[in-house]
Amino acid sequence: MNQPKRGAFVNFFVFVWEALNFSRRLVLNGLFLLVIGLILFAVLKGGPKLEERNAFVLAPKGRIVEQFSSDPASRAIGQLTGDTVAEVQLRDLVRAIDSAASDKRIERMVIRTDQMAGGGFAALREVGAALKRFKDSGKQIVAYAENMDQAGYYLAAHADEIYLHPSGAAILEGIGRYRAYYREALEDKLGVKIHLFRVGEYKSFAEPYIRDSASPEANEADLYWMTDIWQRYLGEIAELRELDAATLQAQIDGLDTEVAAVQGDLGQLALRMGLVDELKTADEFRALMIERGVEDEENHTFRQVNLDDYLGFLDREKLPFDSRPKVAVVVAQGGIADGELPQGQVGGVSTSALIRRAREDEDVKALVLRVDSPGGGVFPSEQIRREVELTRAAGKPVVVSMANVAASGGYWISMNAQEIYADASTITGSIGIFGLFFTAEQPLERIGVRTDGVGTTRIAGAFDITRPMDPMVGNILQTVIEDGYRDFINRVAEARGKSYEDADKVGRGRVWSGAQALELGLVDKLGGLRDAIEAAAGYAALEKDAYQVSYVEKQPTPFEAFLANMGKNATARAVAGRLGLPEGLAQQPVVRQLREEIELMSPPVRGLPARVLAHCLCSAE
């Protein structure tokens, strides 16, 4: 079939359009290649050169975490665009501080915690220990902030001098744990039936679904471990600032009187309480640092190097090849769930694979499992525990280092280690399991929907949430949960050399601080990751400085590694900034309690239709 011929005018229009389209693609592709070329040039040219007499500015942005929750490519692009995920790795903070202590080009440290978004007490204490080592090197630490929360102030308290903006505040408020309770809304208002199966009067995770307020047992247990952690925090602050802890506690309890005494001026309040040494505006502090150090005339400030640039400098200095034997570190951070999960979560399959990879690596002589998890599913916890057991059976020592939280399932995966280290303020224990099942027959009846039918057995369709739960099924589930609890206690007793009765006494879902857990025999020693690594090396008969520490993590693709290197390059970031790449597009809100609870209550992947969990909704910041 012949196509109709186009007229001259139409042909001319098509020609113009195609020419414009070609020109547009040519310009855009040219610009794209120009951007890539400029960034590649910046990368090849190298990062910032560290001059003499620098101030190392420690300004953590976001939460202090054990492991980034985003992939390398996303982080690198975020670094180039100024659109970073609000996280900083604990290991990076400690490495930078320890390196700066012996770096002759670093004259002093300046702590800025304005953009820090919290971190557990155990993580803060690890950073604090590194700050003490920095001070022991003879170098000065100065802290400045416009505002300081409790976590930020802990780091600032290690400084020789603390300065606060006159309009700022430094508030210590203590530790609290308050939760939303849903029973009335779910049961009375909506008609949803909640079926809870548990062992242990202290296993309080699911109480919001069956109660309107906390049980006396939950309040008793929470106040016990929180008081221990708070008193330690307060005692350390008082010692660092040469204050009286009892007086400081009284001032916090009587904060209304204290605020009234300074007529609402929170900067003056911090000065009056001895929390800071002097009030200074940002320009006054900058002038002080220029006077003590070297002026950076180009940037109109004092000569300094920030955390990212300093880490990049250290990475470039590192020897490319290290043939020493390895002490491997596997991080188990976040909730424990089935299958393959990304960083920031603990997958039964993915975390087990990392432990297995370390075990099968001939260069790895010992393993440290760094646990920062409130637990989760029983089955994936058992998968990971088994890999720890197999690694020890293969002749490689395993030491657990408990971070902020290693409770419930987090304790399950820890208990078979050769030795367990915890910080005194680690939250641990909560040895217990529970199951939850919801039925919604009443809400459906209210809108005129009913369920009926037949089955070949009594339990056929028994887990249909549109039907009432048969008491027989409830009995089955409770029996299964009780068996699971006995299994947990038996494993703890065997791993920790206790009788069943003694293990049960410290179990029953009760939470402990690390210091309390040491007294109860749930952990072996108090210490941080550094101590655990040294212990693991000792078990493997590795001499000091005769081994390297290697984190076993999902390997980035070559493209992700390329992007990561670009993201670390300060010149590349500057080029991206000059080209006007957008800022602030990938900031994610902090994941909090409600989303975690909703995820845990989602349908199970395997086994019983009821969720069987070893989880502790416990944290302290």
VENMOQUI-V577916 format. One record per backbone hydrogen bond with DSSP energy under -0.5 kcal/mol. CO is the residue of the C=O (numbers start at 0). NH is the residue of the N-H. Records with the same first field share a line. If there is no record, write none. Layout:
CO: NH, NH
This chain:
6: 10
7: 11
8: 12
9: 13
10: 14
11: 15
12: 16
13: 17
14: 18
15: 19
16: 20
17: 21
18: 22
19: 23
20: 24
21: 25
22: 26
23: 27
24: 28
25: 29
26: 30
27: 31
28: 32
29: 33
30: 34
31: 35
32: 36
33: 37
34: 38
35: 39
36: 40
37: 41
38: 42
39: 43
40: 44
41: 45
42: 45
47: 49
48: 50
53: 55, 106, 107
54: 56, 304
55: 57, 109
56: 58, 306
57: 111
59: 61
61: 116
62: 64, 87
64: 89
70: 74
71: 75
72: 76
73: 77
74: 78
75: 79
76: 80
77: 81, 82
81: 583
84: 86
85: 62
87: 64
88: 92
89: 93
90: 94
91: 95
92: 96
93: 97
94: 98
95: 99
96: 100
97: 101
98: 101, 102
101: 103
102: 105
104: 53, 106
106: 139
107: 55
108: 141
109: 57, 111
110: 143
112: 115
114: 61
117: 63
119: 123
120: 124
121: 125
122: 126
123: 127
124: 128
125: 129
126: 130
127: 131
128: 132
129: 133
130: 134
131: 135
132: 136
133: 136, 138
134: 137
139: 108
140: 159, 160
141: 110
142: 162
144: 164
145: 168
147: 170
148: 152
149: 153
150: 154
151: 155
152: 156
154: 157
155: 158
160: 142
161: 276, 277
162: 144
163: 279
164: 167
168: 147
181: 185
182: 186, 187
183: 187, 188
184: 189
185: 191
190: 441
191: 193
192: 194, 438
193: 195
194: 436
196: 434
199: 202
201: 203
203: 206
204: 207
205: 208, 209
206: 209, 210
207: 181, 182
210: 182
214: 218
215: 219
216: 220
217: 221
218: 222
219: 223
220: 224
221: 225
222: 226
223: 227
224: 228
225: 229
226: 230
227: 231
228: 232
229: 233
230: 234
231: 235
232: 236
233: 237
234: 238
235: 239
236: 240
237: 241, 242
238: 241
242: 244
243: 247
244: 248
245: 249
246: 250
247: 251
248: 252
249: 253
251: 254
253: 256, 257
254: 258
255: 259
256: 260
257: 261
258: 261, 263
259: 262
261: 264
263: 265
264: 268
265: 269
266: 270
267: 271
268: 272
269: 274, 275
270: 273
277: 163, 279
280: 284
281: 285
282: 286
283: 287
284: 288
285: 289
286: 290
287: 291
288: 292
293: 302
294: 296
295: 299, 300
300: 295
302: 54
304: 56
305: 309
306: 310
307: 311
308: 312
309: 313
310: 314
311: 315
312: 316
313: 317
324: 547
325: 327, 364, 365
326: 549
327: 367
328: 551
329: 369
330: 332
331: 371
334: 336, 345
335: 376
336: 347
338: 340, 348, 349
341: 344
344: 346
345: 336
346: 350, 351
347: 351
348: 352
349: 353
350: 354
351: 355
352: 356
353: 357
354: 358
355: 359
356: 360
357: 360
359: 361
360: 363
362: 325, 364
364: 396
365: 327
366: 398
367: 329, 369
368: 370, 400
369: 331, 371
370: 402
371: 333
372: 406
373: 615
374: 335
375: 613
376: 380
377: 381
378: 382
379: 383
380: 384
381: 385
382: 386
383: 387
384: 388
385: 389
386: 390
387: 391
388: 392
389: 393
390: 395
391: 394
394: 396
396: 366
397: 417, 418
398: 368
399: 401, 420
400: 370
401: 422
403: 426
404: 372
405: 428
406: 409
407: 410, 411
408: 412
410: 413, 414
413: 416
418: 399, 420
419: 523, 524
420: 401
421: 526
422: 425
423: 514
425: 427, 513
426: 405
427: 511
428: 407
429: 431
430: 508
432: 198
433: 612
434: 196
435: 610
436: 194
438: 192
439: 443
440: 444
441: 445
442: 446
443: 446, 448
444: 447
456: 459
458: 461
460: 463
462: 464
463: 466
464: 439
469: 472, 473
470: 474
471: 475
472: 476
473: 477
474: 478
475: 479
476: 480
477: 481
478: 482
479: 483
480: 484
481: 485
482: 486
483: 487
484: 488
485: 489
486: 490
487: 491
488: 492
489: 493
490: 494
491: 495
492: 496, 497
498: 502
499: 503
500: 504
501: 505
503: 506
506: 509
507: 201
509: 429, 430
511: 427
512: 516
513: 517
514: 518
515: 519
516: 521, 522
517: 520
524: 421
527: 531
528: 532
529: 533
530: 534
531: 535
532: 536
533: 537
534: 538
535: 539
536: 541
537: 540
540: 542
542: 545
545: 324
547: 326, 549
549: 328
550: 552
556: 560
557: 561
558: 562
559: 563
560: 564
561: 565
562: 566
563: 567
564: 568
565: 568
567: 569
568: 572
569: 573
570: 574
571: 575
572: 576
573: 577
574: 578
575: 580
576: 579
591: 595
592: 596
593: 597
594: 598
595: 599
596: 600
598: 601
608: 603
610: 435, 612
611: 377
612: 433
613: 375, 408
615: 617
619: 120
